[in-house]
Amino acid sequence: MKPHIGISEKNLEHVNALLSGVLANEMMLYTKTRKFHWNVSGDSFMELHKLFESHYHELEESVDAIAERITKLGGNAIGTMHEFIKLSHVKEAAGKYPSSKEMIRELLADHEAVIVNMRKDVELCGTKYKDAGTMDFLTGLMEHHETIAWVLRRYLK
């Protein structure tokens, strides 16, 4: 049954497509953060191991919330690695095991790229698709990425 919540069916389709891209970015960032958590080493091993763990737990919660938002809006949440890779702006680091500083730099760049894309999505949801709920949802999600980016940036000073 289609939702009747004051947003046109066409706009709901566009918002769900946009949210699928957001979901793909979150899953790719979750997977990369988890990989770095498993493989971090060096002077700050335990600190970074725990930091990355807290970040992937936050991302895991976001993944679930995004998927549920898609289904609330009448869509189907994507759920395969093929779909995530295809839709994501975040790229894999296959075969790469960087130093801890490079891990931080790479995660920071990924979070900042997600923030930039999310700002565009927030704008689209508000002006073009008339979906204040998703605009607010994405704004909150973007703020979480801004916090993570801020923390990562502090390690590079």
Stockholm file with secondary structure:
# STOCKHOLM 1.0

chainA/1-157         MKPHIGISEKNLEHVNALLSGVLANEMMLYTKTRKFHWNVSGDSFMELHKLFESHYHELEESVDAIAERITKLGGNAIGTMHEFIKLSHVKEAAGKYPSSKEMIRELLADHEAVIVNMRKDVELCGTKYKDAGTMDFLTGLMEHHETIAWVLRRYLK
#=GR chainA/1-157 SS CCCCSSSCHHHHHHHHHHHHHHHHHHHHHHHHHHHHHHHCCSTTHHHHHHHHHHHHHHHHHHHHHHHHHHHHTTCCCCCCHHHHHHHCSSCCCTTCCCCHHHHHHHHHHHHHHHHHHHHHHHHIIIIISCCHHHHHHHHHHHHHHHHHHHHHHHHTC
#=GC SS_cons         CCCCSSSCHHHHHHHHHHHHHHHHHHHHHHHHHHHHHHHCCSTTHHHHHHHHHHHHHHHHHHHHHHHHHHHHTTCCCCCCHHHHHHHCSSCCCTTCCCCHHHHHHHHHHHHHHHHHHHHHHHHIIIIISCCHHHHHHHHHHHHHHHHHHHHHHHHTC
//
